[in-house]
């Protein structure tokens, strides 16, 4: 009976070790996720501050309204504006009319399909 007890004890130790390893892995994953979230928040805050300096209040409002329907387009335009401002190729502050023009240029690239019936 002692041999059976020894096998049970070893198996129990193995299970405990596996459980401890799994908990450590989960802790590491949680810590990594928290770091990524903190980095994302810092990036968003820096982006927000840069746009606050670059855009006029009306232009910021226009992009905020558009973000509700076309978030990807707004993100692309914001990154483009930040890059242009950093390169010095943009007159700061960017007016609402300029943002309208940029939006028209980026969204007018749609292709029209004409179907002719015979």
C-alpha positions in Angstrom: 0.0 0.0 0.0 2.9 2.3 0.6 3.9 2.1 -3.1 0.4 3.3 -4.1 0.7 6.2 -1.6 4.1 7.1 -3.0 2.7 7.2 -6.6 -0.3 9.4 -5.4 2.0 11.7 -3.6 4.3 12.2 -6.7 1.3 12.7 -8.9 -0.1 15.3 -6.5 3.3 17.1 -6.5 3.4 17.1 -10.3 -0.1 18.6 -10.4 0.8 21.3 -7.9 3.9 22.2 -9.9 1.9 22.4 -13.1 -0.7 24.6 -11.4 2.0 26.9 -10.0 3.6 27.2 -13.5 0.2 28.0 -15.1 -0.4 30.7 -12.5 3.0 32.2 -13.1 2.3 32.2 -16.9 -1.1 33.9 -16.3 0.6 36.5 -14.1 3.2 37.2 -16.8 0.5 37.4 -19.5 -1.5 39.8 -17.3 1.5 42.0 -16.7 2.3 42.1 -20.4 -1.3 43.1 -21.2 -1.2 45.8 -18.6 2.1 47.2 -20.1 0.6 47.1 -23.6 -2.5 48.9 -22.4 -0.4 51.6 -20.7 1.7 52.1 -23.8 -1.5 52.4 -25.9 -3.0 55.0 -23.6 0.3 56.9 -23.6 0.3 56.9 -27.4 -3.3 58.0 -27.6 -2.6 60.9 -25.1 0.4 62.1 -27.1 -1.6 61.9 -30.3 -4.4 63.8 -28.7 -2.0 66.5 -27.5 -0.4 66.8 -30.9 -3.8 67.2 -32.6 -4.8 69.8 -30.1 -1.8 71.9 -31.2 -2.3 71.2 -34.9 -6.0 71.5 -35.4 -8.4 74.4 -34.8 -11.4 73.6 -32.5 -13.8 73.4 -35.4 -11.5 71.0 -37.2 -11.2 68.8 -34.1 -15.0 68.8 -33.8 -15.4 67.8 -37.4 -13.0 64.8 -37.0 -14.6 63.8 -33.7 -18.0 63.7 -35.4 -16.7 61.8 -38.4 -14.9 59.3 -36.0 -18.4 58.0 -35.0 -18.9 56.6 -38.5 -15.5 56.2 -40.1 -12.9 55.7 -37.3 -10.3 54.1 -39.6 -10.5 57.1 -42.0 -10.1 59.6 -39.2 -7.1 57.7 -37.7 -5.4 57.8 -41.1 -6.1 61.5 -41.6 -4.9 62.3 -38.1 -1.6 60.4 -38.6 -1.2 62.2 -41.9 -1.7 65.6 -40.3 0.7 64.8 -37.5 3.4 63.7 -40.0 2.9 66.8 -42.1 3.1 69.1 -39.1 6.3 67.4 -37.9 7.8 67.8 -41.3 6.8 71.5 -41.3 4.7 71.2 -44.4 1.5 72.3 -42.7 0.3 75.7 -41.6 -0.7 75.5 -38.0 -3.5 75.7 -36.8 -5.3 73.7 -39.5 -8.7 75.2 -40.2 -12.0 73.4 -40.7 -11.9 74.2 -44.4 -8.5 72.5 -44.8 -9.8 69.4 -43.0 -12.9 69.4 -45.3 -10.6 69.6 -48.3 -8.4 66.7 -47.1 -11.6 64.7 -46.4 -12.9 65.4 -49.9 -9.6 64.4 -51.5 -9.3 61.1 -49.6 -12.9 60.1 -50.0 -13.3 61.1 -53.7 -11.1 58.2 -54.8 -14.1 55.9 -55.3 -14.4 54.2 -58.6 -17.8 54.3 -60.4 -19.1 51.3 -62.1 -21.2 51.8 -65.2 -23.3 48.9 -66.5 -24.6 49.1 -70.0 -27.3 46.7 -71.2 -27.5 45.4 -74.7 
